[in-house]
Amino acid sequence: MARRTHAAAHLFATFAMVLLMALEFSGLGAKPSPAAAFSTNGDRKVVFGSNEFGSLDIFFMNPDGTGRERIAHSPDCSLLHPRWSPDGSRIAYSQDGCWAGSANGIVIISRGDGSQLAFFGTTFGTRADLPLWSPNGATIAYRCAFTKICLRNSDGSGVDTLLFDISSIGKTFLAWMDWSPDGANILATLLDPTGGWELWKIYLGQGGGAASALPRLTAGGPFGARYSPDGYQIVYNRRVEQGVCGGVLTSTSDGDNSTTETELDLGISNVFVTDWGEDGRLYVFTCLSGSDDIYSNFPDGSALDLRRLTNNNFYDYDAQLSPLLPGSVEIDIKPGSFPNSINLGSSGTVPVAIFSTATFDATAVDPSSVTLASASVRLRGNGTSMASIQDVNGDGRSDLVVHVVTEALQLNEGDVEAVLEGRTFGGVMIRGADSVRVVP
């Protein structure tokens, strides 16, 4: 299918709910049909939307862009806005623009086999879309009737409740949402009657239903705002007009007030940010005519870390990295190199970085316990493991780099992934995976 034009493509991603006909909710939604049972090898996946097969479907790929596979498709609906559950076991997305008797609504599927776990619409108007997981995974917030934020149990049980109606503060359209990591508020991108974009915090808990505006610092208005994993920063796009996205900007949050604003240089321009992963990378898609592809990079724009994850004639958008599964760690085989080519006949070693995150200290890993594809870490002459502590990805955290014996790797030509296993000094088991290319 030919790539969409710049304006049409970006409008479809961010305003699909406007371009599609509003249909009355009734009955159950049409169960999406995965093209095939999809792989769960490895611990990290990027979920995203694409029109590769003509319709808008949901896809997986590895964090390096390999392993692209369709995981959900409906013959009667467009599938939009995929979002990971906090534990990485489920995916929520919007089923929109349905015909042939199917219903618009929110679909929850299993990561394991793609089976549908729940479907629900709303009693507040005719539409339910733009799903958003609470930090504990128990609740789904979603947009209902374009101007309301509704809540529902994430297993689909119970009835939906109304958290906030943006028309009560004079706003006309709810465009985007993100839940604060502490669960205290939902950051909403709202349209005012003059056509300007604003950021508001909608509060839950004892302040449920209360709202406060963030200062409007950028010309053209902020759009598509996301919290950083620690909740102390907000990243958003400079939006000049509908259908046009500009540079990505970030604001440092100070309570309810954004105190500073800095334009980020990610190494590419004209991007729309869709995720700030806990790996510290921003996941974006470009919105230039002829270049609607997915990239990731660190907010400092280091050119060495820029990854182009898709490069094709399809419209790829709305990417989000899966969270680490329990016991999982983020690794990088041969840091700074891609593809990760391994010559099994080499008498040397393969370096592997184990990354620290906000919730995991890689320096707590016992190097002597680590294996990669069943190969152990090489020992020095004094009997200690060949390992070092260094900040590999430049995020300010100390990472662990180990060197495993190449000849001992249990890999075969054609293998595309190697699994790392080990334990911390405290006995906690860890596991990670990365792509490889075995060469003769």
N, C-alpha and C positions, 0 to 999 in steps of 0.2 A: 504494500500500500504506500502511495506517495506520502512524503512527509508533509505535515500541515504547515501552513504559512505561520510566520511569527505571531501575529496577533491572534489568529484563530487557535493556534496550539496552546498558547499560554492562557487564553481565556477559557479554553476547555478544561485545563487542569485546575484553575482556581475558581472558575465560575460555572462548572458543569451543571450545577443545580439550577442555574438560570437558563442555560441554553436548552436543557431538556424539558419536555412538557411535564407539568405537575400532574401526577395521577393520584386518584383517591386510594388511600391505603385500605386493603381488605385481605383477609386470609393470610396464608403463609407464603413466604417468598419462594421463588424457584431455587432449588438446591443447585449451587455451582458445581460444575463437573470438571475436576482436574483432568488435564490431558493425560496424565499418568501418575502413578504413585511416585512422589518426589523424594529425593534423597535427603537424609538427615546426617550424612557424613560430615564431620567437622563440627565446630561449636558455634561459629558465627555465620550468619547469612544476612544479606541485604534484601529486603523486600521492596518491590517497586511496582509501578504500573507501566504498561506498554500497550501499543496497538500493533504489535508485531504480526498478529494474525487477523488484522482488520478491525476486530472489536477491541474495546478497552478491557484488558485482563490483568491478573495479578501474577507476578513473577518472583522467583528467587535468583540470586547470584551470590558467589563468594565475594568477600570484601576486596579481592583484587580484580573483580570483573569476570572471572571465569565461572563455569558451571551454570550458565543461564538456563532456567527451565520454568515453564508455565506451571503454576500451582492451582489456579482457580479460573474458571471460565463459565459464563452463562450464555446460552444461545439467545436469551431474551432481554438481557440487561447489560449495562455498562458497569464495570466494577472499578471503584475509585477509592482513594484515601486509605491505603493499607497501613495498619498500625500494629506493632508488636505489643503483646502483653508484657508486663514488667518481668515475669519469670521466663519469657521466651518460649512458652509452650503453646500459645494461641495467637491468632491474628484476627483483628477486626477490620472490616472494610465496608464501604457503602455499596449497596446494590441500587442503581439509579437508572432512570430513563427506560423503565421496563415496559414491555408490551406483551401481547399474547397471554394476558391474564396474570402475569407475574407481578409481584408487588415490590415497591421501593422499600428499603429498610436497611438495617444493620445486620451483617452476617458475621458470625464468629466461627472460625475453623480451627482444627487441630494442626499444629506444626507437624506432628508425627505422620499422619496419613492424608491430610487435607480434608477429612470428613467434617461435615457441618455440625457444630455443637449447639448453636442457637441462632435464631432469627427473630427480630422484633421491629415493629414500626413505632408509631406514636399516637397517642390520643389527643395531642396538641397540634392540630392541623393535619396536613396530608403528607408531610415528608419527614423522614428521619435519615440524616447523613452526617458525614464528618465525625466519625467516632473517635473518642479519646479515652484512654485508660487512666483510672486513678492510680497513684503510685503503688498502692497495695494490691491492685488487680481485681478488687471486689466490685468496682462500679465502672460503668461506661457513661461518660458524658457525651452528648451528641447534639447536633443542631436540629431543631424541629421547627418547621414552618418558616425557615430563613431568619427569624428574629428571636428565637428562644433557645435557651440552653436547658436541655432535659437530662435527667439521670435515670439509670436503670441498672439493676443487678447484672453483672457481667455474664452470668449463666442464663440470662434471659427470663428469669423468674420474676414474679411480682408485676407491678405496673409502673409506668414511667411517672416521674415527678418533675415538676417545673422548678428549676433553680432560679432562673432569671429571664426576664423579657426585656431586651434592649430598647424596645420602643418606649419603655418607661423613663428612659433618659434621653429620648429624642433621637435615637439612632435608627437607621433604616435597614441595615444588612449586617449579619454576622458572617464574616469571611473566613476566619481562622481561629483556632484555639490551641493552647498548650497548658497542661496542668503543672503547677509548681512542684518541684521534687519533694517539698515538705507536705504537700497535699492541702495547703491552706487556701489557695486561690487558683482560678483559671484565668490565664492571660488571653484576652480576646482582642482580635483585630476587628474594629467596627467602622462602618461607613456612616458619616453624618449626612444630613439632607443637602449640604452644599457640595458633596462629592469628595470630601476630605477623609483621609484614613486616620484613625486614632487607636491607641492602645489603652485598654482598660483592664483592671483586675477585678474579677467577680469572686467574692469571698464565699467560703463554705463554713461549716461548723456553726459556732454561735453567731458569727456574722453572716450566716447564709442569706443570700439575696442582696447583700450590700455590694456597692461598686465604687471604685475610685479610678480616676483617669491618670495616666502617666503624662508628663509634659511632652508636648509635640515639638521635638527638636529638629527634625529633618524636613527640608523642603519637599513637598509632594506627599509627605505622610509616610509613616512606617507601615509595613505590611508583612503578614506571615511570620509573626514573632515566635521565637523559640527560647526557652530557658537553657542555660548551660547546665551540665549535669549536677553541679553543686548549687545551682539556683541563684548565684550571685551576679550573673550577667544575663543579658537578653540579646539575642542576635535577630536582626530583621532586615528586610529589603527596603531600599528607597524606591517608592512607587510613584512615578510621575503621573501616570494616567492608566486607566484600565487597559490591560493587554501589553503593558510595557514594564519590564523590571529593570532596575538599575543596580548599582553596587550594593554589596552587603555591608551593613553597619552594625555596630554593637554598642549597647549602652550598659554602663555599670549601674546596677540597681542599689539604691540606698533606701530601704524600706519601700515606700510607695513612690519614690522620686528617682528618676534617672538623672544622675549627676554629671555624667560625661558621655560624649559620643565620639566614636572613632570609626573612620571608614577602613574596612579591611581589604587588603589586597591578597586575594586567594591564588593569584597567578593566572586567573582567567577573569573575564568580564561578563556582564549581563547574565547574572545567575539568580536563581530563586532558591533560597535555603529551605530544606525540608527536614533536616535533623541535625542535632548537635550530639553526636554519639558519646557514650561514656569513654570511648577510646580517645576522646579529645579532638576528633576530626569533625569538620562540617561537611555534611552531604548535601549537594546542590545539583540542580539541573539547569542547563543553559536555556535561554529563551531567545536565541537568535535564529532568524530564518535559516534553515538548512543545518542547524547544529543543536537540536534538542536532545542532548546527551547528559549522562550523569557523571559527576566528578566528586572527588573528596580531597580535602586538604586541611591542614591545621590553620587556625585563625591567623597565625603570623604570616601565612602565604609562602612558606618555604617551598621554593620551586622543586627541591629534591624530593619533597613529599607529595607533590601533586599527582593524583591518580585519576586517569580517565577510565571510568569503569565500563562505559558503553560507547560505541562508535559505529553507528549503522544508519540505515535509512528509516528507522522507526522513531516514534515519539515516546521516549523513555522519561519518566518523571517520578516525583514523590517518593524518593528513596529513604529508607530508614534501616539502620544497622540493628541487628538483634542484640538484646542484652546477653551478658555472659550467663550461661546456665550454671547451676550450683556445681562448684568444684572445677569450673572451666577457667582457663587462663588465655590471655591473648599472647600469641607468639609470632615471631617473624623468622623464618628460615633464611639464612644468608642476608642479613639486614642490608638494605640499600641496593639489593639486586632483584631484578625480575625479568624473565621468569627465574625461578629458583632451580637452576640446572644442577644436577648431581651426577658425577661420573663415578659409578660404583667401583671402578678399577683404580681409583685414586688411593694413594696411601696416606692422604692427609686427613683433615677433619672438616666437619661442616659446622659453622657457627650458628647458634640459635639464640635469639633474644626472647626472654620471658618478661613481659611488660608489667610494671606496676600500674595500678589504677587508684582511683579515690577510695576503693574498698578492698584492695589487694596489694600486699607488699611482696614483690618478687624476691627481695633479698632474704625473705624468710624461707625460701625453697632450699632444700638440701641438695647441692649439685651432684653428690654421689648417688642420689636416688633417681636422677633423671635419665630417661631413655627416649630416643627418637627412633621410631620404627624398629624398636627392640635393641638398638645400638646404644651402648653406654657412653658416658662422658670419658674422654681420654684422661689418663693419669699422668701427672708430671713425674719427673725423676724422684721427687721426694714423696711420692705416693698420694699427693693431693689432687683433687679434680681440677682440670683445666677450665677455669671459670673466672669471671671478673664482674665487678659492679660498675655500671656506667649508665648515663642517661642517653639511651639510644635514640629515642624519638623526640628529644628536646622539649618534653613537657614539664621538666623540673622535678621529675620523680626518678629515683634510682632503679634501674632495671638489672636483671641478671642475664649475662651472656655465657653460655656453655658451649664447649666444642666436642661434638660427638665423633666417634671413629667412623669414617666413611665406609671402609671395607666391611664393617659389621652391620650396616643398614640392611634390614630385611625388606628390600624393595625390588620390584621387577620392572623391566621396561614396559611402559604403558601405564604404570601407577601415576596417579595425579595428586595424591595427598599423602602426607606423612603425619603420624600422630605422636605427640609428646606426652609422656606420663611421668609422674614423680610424686613427691610428697614434701611438705614443709617440715622444718625441724620439729614442729609440734605434732606431726603425724597426719595432717590433713592431706588427703589425696588430691592431686591436680591433674588436669588433662587439657591439652590444646591441640590444634591442628593447623596446618598451612599447606598450600599447594606446592607441588614439586614437578620437575620435568626430568625424568631419568634419561641420561644420554649414554651411549655405548662407551 
